[in-house]
Amino acid sequence: MKRLFLIFTGFLLFTGCEDVVDIDVPSEQSRLSVDALIRIDEDASITNVIINASLTSSFFTETSAAELQQITILNPD
């Protein structure tokens, strides 16, 4: 009886209703996204800087790298 109950429960778990829902995702104009990491070491004369620039895209596509002509980092101090 226990075995029959487990088989019936397993059958109910693995069979079910499935409905495909298509959702229209709005598309927007691409925007520039800049991710930067600056670690300042007061003892070193050179500071390592990592900058990633990319263009935003829709949810389902790859993010492409941006081609920039110039990046300027200013230190007001």
C-alpha positions in Angstrom: 0.0 0.0 0.0 2.8 2.3 0.9 4.6 1.6 -2.4 1.4 2.3 -4.4 1.0 5.6 -2.5 4.6 6.6 -3.4 4.2 5.7 -7.0 0.9 7.6 -7.2 2.5 10.7 -5.5 5.5 10.5 -7.8 3.2 10.3 -10.8 1.3 13.4 -9.7 4.5 15.4 -9.1 6.0 14.6 -12.5 2.8 15.2 -14.5 1.3 18.6 -14.5 0.0 21.4 -16.5 2.4 23.6 -18.4 1.4 26.8 -20.2 3.8 28.9 -22.3 3.6 32.6 -21.6 5.1 35.0 -24.1 6.0 38.4 -22.7 6.9 41.4 -24.8 10.0 42.9 -23.3 10.3 46.7 -24.0 13.5 47.8 -25.8 15.2 51.0 -25.0 18.0 53.0 -26.5 21.5 51.7 -25.4 23.2 53.6 -22.6 26.9 53.8 -21.6 27.7 51.8 -18.5 31.1 52.4 -16.8 32.5 50.1 -14.2 35.7 51.2 -12.6 38.0 49.9 -9.8 40.6 52.2 -8.4 42.8 51.0 -5.6 45.0 53.6 -4.1 48.3 52.6 -2.4 49.9 55.6 -0.8 53.3 53.8 -0.8 53.4 53.1 -4.5 54.1 55.8 -7.1 51.7 54.2 -9.7 48.0 53.5 -9.1 46.4 50.5 -10.9 43.1 51.4 -12.5 40.7 49.0 -14.2 37.9 50.6 -16.3 35.2 48.6 -18.2 32.9 50.5 -20.5 30.0 48.8 -22.2 26.7 49.6 -23.8 23.5 48.3 -22.2 21.3 46.1 -24.2 18.0 44.2 -23.8 17.8 41.4 -21.2 18.2 38.5 -23.6 21.3 39.7 -25.6 25.0 39.9 -24.8 26.4 43.2 -23.5 28.8 44.6 -26.1 32.0 46.5 -25.3 31.9 50.2 -26.0 34.5 51.8 -28.3 35.7 55.0 -26.6 38.1 57.6 -28.0 39.3 59.0 -24.7 38.8 58.5 -20.9 39.9 61.2 -18.5 40.3 60.6 -14.8 40.6 63.8 -12.7 41.7 64.1 -9.1 40.6 67.4 -7.6 42.9 67.1 -4.6 
